[in-house]
């Protein structure tokens, strides 16, 4: 399930719906939006971070990575 969430967020990033530097909703908000657990959201964010699409700043949030 996390791969579907990651693919959906990645599509929003690549389409420009989520601009570089934009803050993603919180884990709780994303979990409610996708009707999945926070663990699933964490795995999706970890996947996106590994692909360089998002940057996680502990205590601040998750942000869309700046494009080179």
VOMARBA-900425 format. One line per 8 residues: number of its first residue (from 0); for each residue x negated, y negated, z of N, C-alpha, C. Coordinates in nm, 4 decimals. Layout:
% VOMARBA-900425
NUM	X/Y/Z/X/Y/Z/X/Y/Z; ...
This chain:
% VOMARBA-900425
0	-0.0820/0.1205/0.0000/0.0000/0.0000/0.0000/-0.0859/-0.1262/0.0000; -0.1999/-0.1214/0.0714/-0.2843/-0.2402/0.0782/-0.3336/-0.2821/-0.0597; -0.3549/-0.1837/-0.1492/-0.4032/-0.2170/-0.2825/-0.2993/-0.2949/-0.3619; -0.1720/-0.2681/-0.3380/-0.0658/-0.3443/-0.4050/-0.0618/-0.4880/-0.3540; -0.0779/-0.5044/-0.2229/-0.0804/-0.6384/-0.1645/-0.2015/-0.7149/-0.2171; -0.3175/-0.6494/-0.2180/-0.4390/-0.7134/-0.2678/-0.4234/-0.7523/-0.4147; -0.3639/-0.6644/-0.4948/-0.3440/-0.6937/-0.6371/-0.2510/-0.8127/-0.6559; -0.1474/-0.8219/-0.5747/-0.0526/-0.9332/-0.5849/-0.1194/-1.0657/-0.5497
8	-0.1958/-1.0665/-0.4409/-0.2648/-1.1895/-0.4012/-0.3719/-1.2253/-0.5040; -0.4441/-1.1250/-0.5550/-0.5460/-1.1493/-0.6572/-0.4837/-1.2098/-0.7826; -0.3660/-1.1621/-0.8198/-0.2966/-1.2169/-0.9364/-0.2612/-1.3637/-0.9145; -0.2183/-1.3976/-0.7929/-0.1873/-1.5378/-0.7613/-0.3127/-1.6245/-0.7697; -0.4261/-1.5686/-0.7295/-0.5518/-1.6440/-0.7344/-0.5962/-1.6643/-0.8789; -0.5967/-1.5576/-0.9581/-0.6453/-1.5685/-1.0958/-0.5514/-1.6508/-1.1835; -0.4221/-1.6517/-1.1509/-0.3268/-1.7309/-1.2302/-0.3312/-1.8792/-1.1945; -0.3952/-1.9102/-1.0806/-0.4009/-2.0489/-1.0375/-0.2899/-2.0870/-0.9411
16	-0.2002/-1.9922/-0.9101/-0.0937/-2.0210/-0.8137/-0.1529/-2.0515/-0.6768; -0.2668/-1.9891/-0.6471/-0.3428/-2.0208/-0.5261/-0.4739/-2.0836/-0.5712; -0.4895/-2.2104/-0.5443/-0.6067/-2.2846/-0.5900/-0.7283/-2.2573/-0.5013; -0.8486/-2.2748/-0.5572/-0.9695/-2.2611/-0.4748/-0.9628/-2.3524/-0.3528; -0.9980/-2.2978/-0.2383/-0.9945/-2.3737/-0.1143/-0.8614/-2.3671/-0.0420; -0.7583/-2.3130/-0.1085/-0.6265/-2.3033/-0.0456/-0.6300/-2.2011/0.0671; -0.5592/-2.2317/0.1737/-0.5520/-2.1402/0.2881/-0.4398/-2.0416/0.2652; -0.4687/-1.9133/0.2831/-0.3664/-1.8110/0.2738/-0.2804/-1.8146/0.3991
24	-0.1578/-1.7653/0.3899/-0.0747/-1.7553/0.5101/-0.1425/-1.6646/0.6131; -0.0996/-1.6729/0.7361/-0.1562/-1.5905/0.8429/-0.1227/-1.4431/0.8189; -0.1929/-1.3553/0.8913/-0.1650/-1.2119/0.8818/-0.0185/-1.1828/0.9129; 0.0325/-1.2473/1.0158/0.1721/-1.2246/1.0560/0.2670/-1.2674/0.9445; 0.2400/-1.3823/0.8844/0.3255/-1.4320/0.7761/0.3185/-1.3408/0.6537; 0.1970/-1.2965/0.6191/0.1828/-1.2067/0.5045/0.2491/-1.0717/0.5314; 0.2345/-1.0222/0.6535/0.2975/-0.8950/0.6894/0.4490/-0.9039/0.6755; 0.5059/-1.0153/0.7182/0.6510/-1.0347/0.7047/0.6905/-1.0487/0.5577
32	0.6107/-1.1223/0.4825/0.6401/-1.1448/0.3403/0.6403/-1.0133/0.2617; 0.5399/-0.9294/0.2867/0.5270/-0.8039/0.2124/0.5920/-0.6849/0.2833; 0.6442/-0.7085/0.4024/0.7099/-0.6054/0.4829/0.6175/-0.4850/0.5053; 0.4952/-0.5180/0.5491/0.3957/-0.4158/0.5822/0.3339/-0.4507/0.7171; 0.2497/-0.3624/0.7675/0.1852/-0.3875/0.8962/0.0679/-0.4837/0.8801; 0.0245/-0.5393/0.9927/-0.0922/-0.6286/0.9909/-0.2178/-0.5524/0.9517; -0.2247/-0.4242/0.9840/-0.3398/-0.3427/0.9448/-0.3497/-0.3376/0.7921; -0.2362/-0.3237/0.7257/-0.2339/-0.3218/0.5791/-0.2818/-0.4556/0.5244
40	-0.2394/-0.5653/0.5851/-0.2830/-0.6985/0.5415/-0.4336/-0.7134/0.5620; -0.4837/-0.6671/0.6758/-0.6281/-0.6757/0.7022/-0.7081/-0.6007/0.5968; -0.6602/-0.4823/0.5594/-0.7300/-0.4035/0.4563/-0.7255/-0.4745/0.3220; -0.6126/-0.5349/0.2887/-0.6002/-0.6078/0.1630/-0.6953/-0.7274/0.1610; -0.7019/-0.8004/0.2712/-0.7906/-0.9169/0.2792/-0.9367/-0.8725/0.2718; -0.9684/-0.7608/0.3358/-1.1051/-0.7087/0.3293/-1.1419/-0.6743/0.1855; -1.0490/-0.6146/0.1136/-1.0696/-0.5820/-0.0280/-1.0943/-0.7091/-0.1097; -1.0115/-0.8099/-0.0886/-1.0253/-0.9362/-0.1623/-1.1559/-1.0066/-0.1275
48	-1.1950/-0.9986/-0.0018/-1.3205/-1.0584/0.0415/-1.4387/-0.9882/-0.0248; -1.4319/-0.8565/-0.0317/-1.5369/-0.7796/-0.0963/-1.5503/-0.8109/-0.2441; -1.4411/-0.8501/-0.3050/-1.4426/-0.8872/-0.4475/-1.4788/-1.0345/-0.4679; -1.4987/-1.1060/-0.3574/-1.5373/-1.2460/-0.3667/-1.4233/-1.3410/-0.3985; -1.3002/-1.2953/-0.3808/-1.1851/-1.3803/-0.4120/-1.1428/-1.4680/-0.2952; -1.1689/-1.4215/-0.1729/-1.1340/-1.4998/-0.0554/-1.2515/-1.5035/0.0410; -1.2491/-1.6035/0.1276/-1.3492/-1.6189/0.2327/-1.2751/-1.6234/0.3651; -1.3167/-1.5373/0.4578/-1.2541/-1.5328/0.5896/-1.3394/-1.6130/0.6861
56	-1.2776/-1.7116/0.7488/-1.3447/-1.7936/0.8490/-1.2765/-1.7659/0.9825; -1.3415/-1.6859/1.0661/-1.2803/-1.6452/1.1924/-1.2429/-1.7669/1.2764; -1.1185/-1.7666/1.3204/-1.0673/-1.8772/1.3995/-1.0080/-1.9892/1.3161; -1.0334/-1.9891/1.1857/-0.9807/-2.0937/1.0980/-0.8788/-2.0395/0.9991; -0.9049/-1.9199/0.9449/-0.8130/-1.8621/0.8491/-0.8846/-1.8011/0.7309; -0.8060/-1.7650/0.6325/-0.8577/-1.7048/0.5098/-0.8302/-1.8018/0.3961; -0.9331/-1.8265/0.3165/-0.9246/-1.9271/0.2107/-0.9638/-1.8673/0.0766; -0.9019/-1.9193/-0.0292/-0.9390/-1.8779/-0.1646/-1.0802/-1.9283/-0.1908
64	-1.1642/-1.8385/-0.2400/-1.3039/-1.8726/-0.2658/-1.3137/-1.9758/-0.3777; -1.4119/-2.0626/-0.3649/-1.4399/-2.1591/-0.4713/-1.4954/-2.0855/-0.5913; -1.4548/-2.1243/-0.7085/-1.5055/-2.0608/-0.8297/-1.6387/-2.1231/-0.8674; -1.7339/-2.0391/-0.9092/-1.8672/-2.0936/-0.9456/-1.8640/-2.1811/-1.0692
